[in-house]
Amino acid sequence: MLWIILTLLLLISQAAIVLINEYCRPQKAVAWLVILYIFPLIGFLLYYFVAKEYSCFYPVRHKDNRILEHLKEKLADRCKIRLPIDLADQPIHQDEGLHAILKNGNSLPITACNETTVYIEGEKAFDAMFESISLAKHHIHIEFYIIRDDNLGTRFQQLLIQKAQEGVEVRLLYDGIGCRKLGKTFLEGLHNAGVETGCFFPLLSTFIDKRINYRNHRKIVVVDGEVGFIGGLNIGDEYLGNNSEIGYWRDTHFKIKGDAVLWIQYTFSTDWYEVKQQLLTAPEYYPVQESQGNEFVQIVKSGPDETILELIFSLIVSAKKRIYIETPYFVPDPSVLLALKTAAIRGVDVRIIIPAVPDSKLVYLASLSYVRELLQAGIRFYRYQKGFIHAKVIISDDVACSGSTNMDMRSFTGQFEINAVFFDGKIVDRLLKEFNRDLGESEEVLLTEFEKWRKFQKMKEVFARLLSPLF
């Protein structure tokens, strides 16, 4: 009898700790309580190691942080000179709410004189990326969530080794979980050639200090501070469509020249400092941009300490005509869910493309529960049939946002991401054209198919949704 009482007290104590810590985040509290119910002791240990709020890790501001802030101010002042209008007085977007979010004091500034190239599949994107790297004269800065030791990874490694041997500064950041399978031999080859590498939040150390849940999901390449690449592609054969289980890989990636590159570089520099405690503030890393393009671009640097959620919410609520979304994972938080429903009620054309064949069954089940709910609100969903869609695009009227952020809660608040907001009609039209092409290769999801589901399928969907705040 005593052991039953002690067991109950233990379970109640664990639940109380979760509720006290997560009272501001009720959805997360429910998800963790479900885990505690199924795995009483293991669930609490898991909670202890992965659920700590990132704000607890904020470093004390010191000299190096002030140097980075000063660099940010200098770059912002330089970018203002190239702006043909004063965007502080003359909004670049007609919606005042969205403009206020874009001009928030913590945001990176809107830049002018940019030229953007859009890539919708891996082969052309990697060809452009590798060509730019091969032409580097001073430095190459690279950051990926996933790097595979496969055919594409070997090409990538050998190119970096070659450039390092030519005397070019080469720096590479990789994520501790995304690259957990990357072998020592791969990295040793880079080190021996003079490539500097850094692991963002290594698996073991971040498990011990309870930061394992916060990952760097950015994909960045900067060459000589003049050319920048961002988007959804990582380094691996599957991103070329060479995975037999997944097949064709549909993604969206960008090559940018112009002032926006300064902020891609700045984002890399902050990550390099986080990992290596080395400042990259020399003028050679931030050259005066030669691009005479006419595009406005804003780089959006986000993470657990600077969420992108407000921007995504504003893009949805500001739309008057259309909201088109492509995402491999659809697990919206309550504010985004409500914003999408409200937009549909206002008569906005809301269409969302998701994969037909998921790479994560649990996440896909959770997604379907949201799909069912939003179909009832008049939002149209489509399953991409040609292969796996990994593109992360939001088109809100005449503005587009794309990069590394998925439409899920982890990307909103738990991962370090980088995106770009595009205001130029040419780029938005190109993304719109690709969205419509993807629609033609997709099958619309109908509410009637959910009505045919068996109870067990619905139960799996409910269970996955309860856990979705942790995805």
C-alpha positions as CSV (number, residue, x, y, z in Angstrom):
1,M,0.0,0.0,0.0
2,L,2.8,2.4,0.9
3,W,4.5,2.0,-2.5
4,I,1.3,2.8,-4.2
5,I,1.0,6.0,-2.2
6,L,4.6,6.9,-2.9
7,T,4.2,6.2,-6.6
8,L,1.1,8.5,-6.8
9,L,2.9,11.2,-4.9
10,L,5.8,10.9,-7.4
11,L,3.5,11.2,-10.4
12,I,1.6,14.1,-8.8
13,S,4.9,15.9,-8.1
14,Q,6.1,15.4,-11.6
15,A,2.9,16.7,-13.1
16,A,3.0,19.7,-10.7
17,I,6.5,20.6,-11.7
18,V,5.5,20.6,-15.4
19,L,2.4,22.7,-14.8
20,I,4.3,25.2,-12.8
21,N,7.1,25.6,-15.3
22,E,4.8,25.6,-18.4
23,Y,1.9,27.7,-17.1
24,C,2.5,30.3,-19.8
25,R,2.5,27.5,-22.5
26,P,-0.6,25.4,-21.9
27,Q,-0.2,23.4,-25.1
28,K,3.3,22.3,-24.1
29,A,2.1,21.4,-20.7
30,V,-0.6,19.1,-22.1
31,A,2.0,17.5,-24.4
32,W,4.4,16.8,-21.5
33,L,1.6,15.5,-19.3
34,V,0.6,13.0,-22.0
35,I,4.3,11.8,-22.1
36,L,4.4,11.6,-18.3
37,Y,1.2,9.6,-18.3
38,I,2.6,7.1,-20.8
39,F,6.2,7.0,-19.5
40,P,6.0,8.2,-15.9
41,L,9.7,8.3,-14.9
42,I,11.4,8.3,-18.3
43,G,9.1,11.1,-19.5
44,F,10.1,13.3,-16.5
45,L,13.8,12.7,-17.2
46,L,13.2,13.6,-20.8
47,Y,11.4,16.8,-19.7
48,Y,14.2,17.7,-17.4
49,F,16.9,17.5,-20.1
50,V,15.0,19.0,-23.1
51,A,12.3,21.4,-21.9
52,K,14.4,24.1,-20.4
53,E,13.5,27.6,-21.8
54,Y,16.2,29.1,-23.9
55,S,16.0,32.4,-22.0
56,C,17.8,30.6,-19.2
57,F,20.9,30.4,-21.4
58,Y,21.1,34.1,-22.3
59,P,24.7,35.2,-21.9
60,V,25.5,38.2,-19.8
61,R,26.2,41.1,-22.1
62,H,29.9,41.9,-22.3
63,K,32.4,43.6,-24.6
64,D,32.1,41.1,-27.5
65,N,28.3,41.4,-27.6
66,R,28.6,45.2,-27.7
67,I,31.1,44.8,-30.6
68,L,28.5,42.7,-32.6
69,E,25.8,45.3,-31.8
70,H,28.1,48.1,-33.0
71,L,28.8,46.1,-36.2
72,K,25.1,45.8,-36.7
73,E,24.6,49.5,-36.4
74,K,27.4,50.3,-38.8
75,L,26.0,47.9,-41.4
76,A,22.5,49.3,-41.0
77,D,23.8,52.9,-41.5
78,R,25.7,51.8,-44.6
79,C,22.6,50.1,-46.0
80,K,20.5,53.3,-45.5
81,I,22.8,55.2,-47.9
82,R,21.8,52.9,-50.7
83,L,18.0,53.2,-50.1
84,P,16.3,55.5,-52.6
85,I,13.7,56.4,-50.1
86,D,13.5,56.8,-46.4
87,L,11.6,53.7,-45.4
88,A,11.1,55.0,-41.9
89,D,8.7,57.6,-43.3
90,Q,7.5,55.9,-46.4
91,P,6.4,52.3,-45.7
92,I,7.5,49.7,-48.2
93,H,4.3,47.8,-47.5
94,Q,0.8,49.2,-47.4
95,D,-0.3,47.4,-44.3
96,E,0.9,49.4,-41.3
97,G,0.9,46.4,-38.9
98,L,3.2,44.4,-41.2
99,H,5.4,47.4,-41.8
100,A,5.8,47.9,-38.1
101,I,6.9,44.3,-37.6
102,L,9.4,44.6,-40.5
103,K,10.8,47.8,-39.1
104,N,11.0,46.5,-35.5
105,G,14.1,47.8,-33.8
106,N,15.4,44.3,-33.3
107,S,14.9,43.3,-36.9
108,L,17.6,43.4,-39.5
109,P,17.0,46.3,-41.9
110,I,15.3,46.2,-45.3
111,T,18.0,46.5,-48.0
112,A,18.1,47.8,-51.6
113,C,20.2,47.1,-54.7
114,N,19.8,43.4,-54.6
115,E,19.8,40.7,-57.3
116,T,18.1,37.4,-56.5
117,T,18.2,34.1,-58.4
118,V,15.6,31.4,-57.5
119,Y,16.3,27.7,-57.6
120,I,13.5,25.1,-57.3
121,E,15.6,21.9,-57.3
122,G,18.9,20.8,-56.0
123,E,21.0,20.2,-59.1
124,K,21.0,23.8,-60.4
125,A,21.3,25.2,-56.9
126,F,24.3,23.1,-56.0
127,D,26.0,23.9,-59.3
128,A,25.6,27.6,-58.7
129,M,26.7,27.2,-55.1
130,F,29.8,25.2,-56.0
131,E,30.7,27.5,-58.8
132,S,30.6,30.5,-56.5
133,I,32.8,28.7,-53.9
134,S,35.3,27.7,-56.6
135,L,35.7,31.4,-57.5
136,A,36.3,32.5,-53.9
137,K,39.4,34.7,-53.4
138,H,39.4,35.7,-49.7
139,H,36.9,33.6,-47.6
140,I,34.1,31.1,-47.7
141,H,31.6,30.9,-44.8
142,I,29.3,27.9,-44.7
143,E,26.6,26.7,-42.3
144,F,24.2,23.7,-42.7
145,Y,21.9,21.7,-40.5
146,I,22.7,18.5,-42.3
147,I,25.9,17.4,-44.1
148,R,26.1,13.8,-45.4
149,D,29.2,11.8,-46.1
150,D,27.9,10.7,-49.5
151,N,28.6,11.6,-53.1
152,L,27.4,15.2,-52.9
153,G,29.0,15.6,-49.5
154,T,32.3,14.3,-50.9
155,R,32.2,16.8,-53.7
156,F,31.5,19.5,-51.2
157,Q,34.4,18.4,-48.9
158,Q,36.9,18.2,-51.8
159,L,36.0,21.6,-53.0
160,L,36.5,23.1,-49.6
161,I,39.8,21.3,-49.2
162,Q,41.0,22.7,-52.6
163,K,40.0,26.3,-51.7
164,A,41.7,26.0,-48.3
165,Q,44.9,24.8,-49.9
166,E,44.8,27.8,-52.3
167,G,45.0,30.0,-49.2
168,V,41.3,31.0,-49.0
169,E,39.8,31.3,-45.5
170,V,37.2,28.5,-45.1
171,R,34.9,28.3,-42.1
172,L,32.2,25.6,-41.7
173,L,29.5,25.3,-39.1
174,Y,27.3,22.2,-38.7
175,D,24.6,21.2,-36.2
176,G,25.4,18.6,-33.6
177,I,22.2,16.6,-34.1
178,G,21.7,17.2,-37.9
179,C,25.3,16.0,-38.5
180,R,25.4,13.3,-35.8
181,K,26.2,10.7,-38.4
182,L,29.0,12.7,-40.0
183,G,32.2,10.7,-39.5
184,K,35.5,11.9,-38.0
185,T,37.3,11.0,-41.3
186,F,35.2,13.6,-43.2
187,L,36.0,16.3,-40.7
188,E,39.7,15.3,-40.3
189,G,40.1,15.7,-44.1
190,L,38.8,19.3,-43.8
191,H,41.0,20.1,-40.7
192,N,44.1,18.7,-42.3
193,A,43.6,21.1,-45.2
194,G,43.2,24.1,-43.0
195,V,39.4,24.4,-42.9
196,E,38.1,25.7,-39.6
197,T,35.0,23.9,-38.4
198,G,32.6,24.3,-35.5
199,C,29.8,22.1,-34.2
200,F,26.7,24.1,-33.1
201,F,25.5,22.7,-29.8
202,P,27.3,19.3,-29.8
203,L,25.1,16.3,-28.9
204,L,26.7,15.3,-25.6
205,S,27.5,18.6,-24.1
206,T,24.1,20.1,-24.9
207,F,22.3,17.1,-23.4
208,I,24.2,17.6,-20.2
209,D,23.5,21.4,-20.0
210,K,19.9,20.8,-21.2
211,R,20.1,22.7,-24.6
212,I,19.7,19.7,-26.8
213,N,16.3,20.8,-28.0
214,Y,17.6,24.0,-29.6
215,R,19.1,23.3,-33.0
216,N,20.6,25.4,-35.8
217,H,18.5,24.8,-38.8
218,R,20.1,27.5,-41.0
219,K,21.5,26.9,-44.4
220,I,24.1,29.6,-45.3
221,V,26.9,30.0,-47.9
222,V,28.7,33.4,-48.2
223,V,31.6,33.8,-50.6
224,D,33.9,36.8,-50.2
225,G,31.1,38.7,-48.5
226,E,29.6,39.4,-52.0
227,V,27.4,36.3,-52.8
228,G,25.1,34.7,-50.4
229,F,22.9,31.5,-50.6
230,I,20.0,30.6,-48.3
231,G,17.0,28.4,-48.5
232,G,15.9,24.8,-47.7
233,L,18.7,22.7,-49.1
234,N,21.2,20.8,-47.0
235,I,24.2,18.8,-48.3
236,G,23.2,15.3,-49.1
237,D,22.3,13.1,-52.1
238,E,18.6,13.1,-51.2
239,Y,18.5,16.8,-51.9
240,L,19.4,15.9,-55.5
241,G,16.5,13.4,-55.6
242,N,18.8,10.4,-55.2
243,N,16.9,8.8,-52.4
244,S,14.9,5.8,-53.7
245,E,12.3,6.0,-50.9
246,I,11.6,9.8,-51.3
247,G,12.3,10.3,-55.0
248,Y,12.1,13.7,-56.6
249,W,13.0,16.5,-54.2
250,R,11.3,19.8,-54.6
251,D,12.9,22.7,-52.7
252,T,13.4,26.5,-52.9
253,H,16.8,28.0,-52.6
254,F,18.2,31.5,-53.4
255,K,21.4,33.1,-54.6
256,I,21.6,36.8,-53.5
257,K,23.9,39.6,-54.5
258,G,23.7,43.0,-52.9
259,D,23.3,44.6,-49.5
260,A,21.3,41.7,-48.1
261,V,24.5,39.6,-48.3
262,L,25.9,41.7,-45.4
263,W,23.1,40.4,-43.2
264,I,23.6,36.8,-44.2
265,Q,27.2,37.3,-43.3
266,Y,26.2,38.9,-40.0
267,T,24.0,36.0,-39.2
268,F,26.9,33.6,-39.8
269,S,29.2,35.7,-37.7
270,T,26.9,35.6,-34.7
271,D,26.7,31.8,-35.0
272,W,30.5,31.6,-35.4
273,Y,30.9,33.6,-32.3
274,E,28.4,31.4,-30.4
275,V,30.4,28.3,-31.3
276,K,34.0,29.5,-31.5
277,Q,34.0,32.7,-29.4
278,Q,35.8,34.4,-32.3
279,L,34.6,37.7,-33.7
280,L,34.5,38.1,-37.5
281,T,34.3,41.9,-37.7
282,A,37.1,42.8,-40.1
283,P,36.1,45.0,-43.1
284,E,37.1,42.3,-45.5
285,Y,34.1,40.2,-44.4
286,Y,31.7,43.1,-45.1
287,P,32.8,44.7,-48.4
288,V,30.9,47.5,-50.1
289,Q,28.5,45.7,-52.4
290,E,28.9,46.2,-56.1
291,S,25.4,45.0,-57.1
292,Q,23.3,47.6,-58.8
293,G,20.1,45.5,-58.6
294,N,16.8,47.1,-57.9
295,E,15.3,44.5,-55.5
296,F,14.3,45.2,-51.9
297,V,15.2,42.2,-49.6
298,Q,15.0,41.8,-45.9
299,I,17.0,39.0,-44.2
300,V,15.1,37.6,-41.1
301,K,17.3,36.0,-38.5
302,S,15.3,34.1,-36.0
303,G,15.6,31.6,-33.2
304,P,14.5,30.8,-29.6
305,D,15.7,34.2,-28.6
306,E,14.2,36.2,-31.5
307,T,11.1,34.4,-32.9
308,I,9.8,34.6,-36.4
309,L,6.3,33.9,-35.3
310,E,5.2,37.6,-35.2
311,L,6.3,38.0,-38.8
312,I,4.4,34.9,-40.0
313,F,1.3,36.0,-38.1
314,S,1.5,39.5,-39.6
315,L,1.9,38.1,-43.2
316,I,-1.3,36.2,-42.7
317,V,-3.5,38.8,-41.0
318,S,-2.3,41.6,-43.4
319,A,-3.3,39.6,-46.6
320,K,-6.2,41.0,-48.6
321,K,-6.2,38.7,-51.7
322,R,-4.2,35.6,-51.1
323,I,-2.1,33.5,-48.8
324,Y,-0.2,30.7,-50.5
325,I,1.9,28.4,-48.3
326,E,4.3,25.5,-49.2
327,T,5.7,23.5,-46.3
328,P,7.0,20.0,-45.6
329,Y,5.6,20.1,-42.1
330,F,2.4,21.8,-41.1
331,V,2.0,22.1,-37.3
332,P,0.8,25.7,-36.7
333,D,0.7,27.2,-33.2
334,P,-2.7,28.6,-32.0
335,S,-2.1,32.1,-33.2
336,V,-1.2,31.0,-36.7
337,L,-4.2,28.6,-36.7
338,L,-6.6,31.4,-35.8
339,A,-5.0,33.9,-38.2
340,L,-5.5,31.4,-41.1
341,K,-9.1,30.7,-40.1
342,T,-9.8,34.5,-39.9
343,A,-8.2,35.1,-43.2
344,A,-10.4,32.5,-44.9
345,I,-13.5,34.0,-43.2
346,R,-12.5,37.4,-44.6
347,G,-12.6,36.0,-48.1
348,V,-8.8,35.7,-48.6
349,D,-7.8,32.8,-50.9
350,V,-5.8,30.5,-48.6
351,R,-4.1,27.5,-50.2
352,I,-1.5,25.3,-48.6
353,I,0.6,22.6,-50.2
354,I,2.0,19.7,-48.1
355,P,3.8,16.4,-49.0
356,A,1.7,13.4,-50.1
357,V,4.4,11.1,-48.8
358,P,5.8,12.3,-45.4
359,D,9.3,11.7,-44.0
360,S,7.9,11.7,-40.5
361,K,4.6,9.7,-39.8
362,L,4.0,11.2,-36.4
363,V,4.3,14.8,-37.6
364,Y,2.2,14.0,-40.6
365,L,-0.6,12.6,-38.4
366,A,-0.5,15.8,-36.4
367,S,-0.6,17.8,-39.6
368,L,-3.7,16.0,-40.8
369,S,-5.6,17.0,-37.7
370,Y,-4.9,20.6,-38.5
371,V,-5.8,20.1,-42.1
372,R,-9.2,18.6,-41.1
373,E,-9.9,21.6,-38.9
374,L,-8.9,24.2,-41.5
375,L,-10.8,22.5,-44.3
376,Q,-13.9,23.1,-42.3
377,A,-13.0,26.8,-42.3
378,G,-12.8,27.0,-46.1
379,I,-9.0,26.7,-46.5
380,R,-7.8,24.5,-49.4
381,F,-5.1,21.9,-49.0
382,Y,-3.1,20.0,-51.6
383,R,-0.8,17.0,-51.4
384,Y,2.2,17.2,-53.7
385,Q,2.4,14.1,-55.8
386,K,5.6,14.4,-57.9
387,G,7.9,13.6,-54.9
388,F,8.8,15.2,-51.6
389,I,8.1,19.0,-51.3
390,H,10.6,20.6,-48.9
391,A,10.0,24.2,-50.0
392,K,9.2,26.7,-47.3
393,V,7.4,29.6,-48.9
394,I,4.7,32.0,-47.8
395,I,3.2,34.4,-50.4
396,S,1.0,37.1,-48.8
397,D,-0.5,39.3,-51.6
398,D,2.6,40.9,-53.2
399,V,5.2,39.9,-50.5
400,A,6.9,36.6,-50.2
401,C,8.9,35.0,-47.3
402,S,11.1,32.0,-47.8
403,G,14.2,30.3,-46.3
404,S,14.8,27.6,-43.8
405,T,11.7,28.0,-41.6
406,N,9.0,25.2,-41.6
407,M,5.4,25.9,-40.7
408,D,5.7,24.2,-37.3
409,M,6.3,25.1,-33.7
410,R,9.9,24.0,-33.6
411,S,10.8,26.4,-36.4
412,F,8.7,29.2,-34.8
413,T,10.4,29.1,-31.4
414,G,12.9,26.3,-30.9
415,Q,15.3,26.5,-33.9
416,F,17.7,29.0,-35.3
417,E,16.5,29.9,-38.8
418,I,17.2,32.3,-41.6
419,N,14.7,33.6,-44.1
420,A,14.3,36.4,-46.7
421,V,11.4,38.7,-47.3
422,F,11.0,39.7,-50.9
423,F,9.2,42.8,-52.0
424,D,10.2,42.8,-55.7
425,G,7.4,41.8,-58.1
426,K,9.7,39.8,-60.3
427,I,10.8,37.4,-57.4
428,V,7.3,37.2,-56.0
429,D,5.9,36.4,-59.4
430,R,8.5,33.7,-59.9
431,L,7.6,32.1,-56.5
432,L,3.9,32.5,-57.5
433,K,4.5,30.8,-60.8
434,E,6.3,27.8,-59.1
435,F,3.5,27.6,-56.5
436,N,0.9,27.3,-59.3
437,R,3.0,24.7,-61.1
438,D,3.2,22.7,-57.8
439,L,-0.6,23.0,-57.6
440,G,-0.8,21.3,-61.0
441,E,1.3,18.4,-59.6
442,S,-0.8,18.1,-56.4
443,E,-4.0,16.5,-55.5
444,E,-6.6,18.5,-53.5
445,V,-7.5,17.2,-50.1
446,L,-11.2,16.9,-49.6
447,L,-13.1,16.9,-46.2
448,T,-15.0,13.8,-47.3
449,E,-12.0,11.6,-47.1
450,F,-11.7,12.3,-43.3
451,E,-15.2,11.2,-42.8
452,K,-14.3,7.7,-44.1
453,W,-11.5,7.3,-41.5
454,R,-11.8,4.6,-38.9
455,K,-11.8,5.4,-35.2
456,F,-8.3,4.0,-34.7
457,Q,-6.9,6.4,-37.4
458,K,-8.7,9.3,-35.7
459,M,-7.2,8.2,-32.3
460,K,-3.7,8.3,-33.8
461,E,-4.4,11.7,-35.2
462,V,-5.5,13.0,-31.8
463,F,-2.5,11.5,-30.0
464,A,-0.1,13.1,-32.5
465,R,-1.8,16.5,-32.2
466,L,-1.5,16.3,-28.4
467,L,2.3,15.9,-28.8
468,S,2.6,18.4,-31.7
469,P,3.8,21.4,-29.5
470,L,7.0,19.4,-29.0
471,F,7.7,18.7,-32.7
